[in-house]
Amino acid sequence: MAGCAFCEIVAGRAPATIKRETPASVVIVPLAPVTDGHVLVIPRQHVADAATDPRVSADTMLDAAQYARDHYSQFNIITSAGEAASQSVFHLHLHVVPRAVNDMLMERRLQEVLHQ
């Protein structure tokens, strides 16, 4: 889709640190990872969000779960649908965020929000 940053990455026309490629998706490092190992799983097919095409969403989730299983023992897999849900790039993507006990991720995020 014209003007979509993730479509540009998937097509190889924009730079990204690619960690894995599958027939259905590309796994990249986000510009501002919240933890070491945080990645985005982006479907090759442009769909706006998880509700747009459930088959694409399922394939992307499968790739995210396999990546997480292969790299981490504890993690979150997160996606947002719509501006009110904090979606900022309107091309489906799943965040795979490695977690650790006492990693303070939620506390750090709360502090960021409070200081905006």
Order of alpha helices (4+ residues) and beta strands (2+ residues): alpha-beta-beta-beta-alpha-beta-beta-alpha
